[in-house]
Each structure stands twice: as C-alpha cells, then as structure tokens.
Amino acid sequence: MKRETLSFFDKVYKVAQHIPYGRVTSYGAIAKYLGAVRSARMVGYAMNGSSGKEVPAHRVVNKKGLLTGKYHFDGINLMQQLLENEGIQIVDNQIQNFEKVFWDPNKEM
C-alpha cells in the first residue's frame, strides 16, 4: 500500500481547517506546529493560495494580530468582515484581545 505524502501547503491547510470559529492563529504558530519554525512566510504563501479550498484563511494573521493578509481577499475589507462576523473585534487592522482569541495548534491539537 502506497503512503500518501502531503505537500507543505497541504499540511498547512489541514492545520488551518482545525481553527475554531471565533478564534485566530498566526502564520508562525502553524509553522512551529509543523516543525518548520522559520517558515511563517511560507504559511502565508499557502494561505494566499488557498482560494477555492475549504480553508478558513481569514483566521490566520501575523504574530501581533494584524490582518496582514487582507489584501489577498476579494474586497479590501472582506477578511475583517469575516472575522467580525465571528465576533472578533478589530480596530485599525488589529485584532483586539488577541491573546484571548488566539488558538495555538501546539497546545490545542
């Protein structure tokens, strides 16, 4: 039986699919969970390429809670709108109470 090998992007998508509604994580947290600590930027590239997949890319932000990926969504405010629809407060492109809504795959998966 042949064993399937997932690409790095596919591994990122599998982790992102576990982010609960109303919570967020960071590119770096996903990279760390996958054992690729210095690959936060690659996680960002994966999120950018996730269009058309069942991946909640809007729930992945930078380590400070900034919506750095918002320009990769249709419409400049779509990422913010999706997060606000889940009850996350955002002021000036930054998630408020970031520590409270942060989901760490290293602790929660």
C-alpha positions in Angstrom: 0.0 0.0 0.0 1.4 3.4 -1.1 1.7 6.0 1.6 0.5 9.5 0.6 2.9 12.3 1.1 1.4 15.7 1.7 3.0 18.9 0.4 3.8 21.6 2.9 0.9 23.7 1.7 -1.5 20.7 2.2 -0.2 20.3 5.8 -0.8 24.0 6.4 -4.4 23.6 5.1 -5.0 20.6 7.4 -3.9 22.6 10.4 -5.9 25.7 9.4 -9.1 23.6 9.0 -9.0 23.0 12.7 -9.0 26.6 13.8 -12.3 27.0 15.6 -15.0 29.6 14.7 -14.3 32.9 16.5 -10.6 32.1 17.1 -7.4 33.0 15.2 -3.9 31.8 14.9 -0.7 33.1 13.4 1.4 32.1 10.5 4.3 31.4 12.9 2.2 29.2 15.1 1.2 27.0 12.2 4.8 26.8 11.0 6.0 25.9 14.5 3.4 23.2 14.8 4.6 21.7 11.5 8.2 21.7 12.8 9.2 24.5 10.4 9.8 27.3 12.8 11.3 29.7 10.2 8.6 29.1 7.6 5.9 31.6 8.7 6.2 33.3 5.3 5.6 30.0 3.5 2.4 29.6 5.6 1.4 33.0 4.4 2.0 31.9 0.8 -0.1 28.8 1.5 -3.0 30.9 2.8 -2.7 33.2 -0.3 -3.1 30.1 -2.4 -6.0 28.6 -0.5 -8.7 30.1 -2.6 -11.3 27.5 -3.6 -10.3 25.2 -0.8 -12.2 24.6 2.5 -9.6 26.6 4.5 -10.6 29.5 6.8 -7.6 31.6 5.7 -9.2 34.7 7.3 -8.4 33.2 10.7 -4.6 33.3 10.1 -2.9 36.6 11.0 0.5 37.8 11.9 2.1 37.3 15.4 0.8 40.7 16.5 -2.8 40.1 15.4 -2.5 42.3 12.4 -4.6 41.5 9.3 -1.5 41.4 7.0 -3.2 39.0 4.5 -6.3 41.2 4.0 -5.2 42.4 0.5 -5.3 38.8 -0.8 -9.1 38.6 -0.2 -11.7 39.8 -2.6 -12.6 43.3 -1.5 -10.3 45.2 0.8 -12.4 44.6 4.0 -13.6 41.0 3.4 -11.1 39.5 5.9 -12.1 41.9 8.6 -15.8 41.4 7.9 -15.4 37.6 8.1 -13.7 37.9 11.5 -16.2 40.4 12.8 -19.0 38.1 11.8 -17.4 35.5 14.1 -17.4 38.0 17.0 -13.7 39.1 16.8 -13.2 42.8 17.4 -10.8 44.7 15.1 -9.5 48.2 15.3 -7.1 49.7 12.7 -6.5 46.2 11.2 -5.5 44.7 14.5 -7.4 42.1 16.5 -8.4 43.3 19.9 -7.9 40.9 22.9 -5.6 38.9 20.6 -4.4 36.6 23.5 -8.0 35.7 24.4 -9.0 34.6 20.8 -5.6 33.1 19.9 -5.7 29.4 19.0 -2.3 27.7 19.4 -2.2 24.4 17.5 0.8 23.3 19.6 -1.5 23.3 22.7 -4.9 22.6 21.2 -4.3 19.9 18.6 
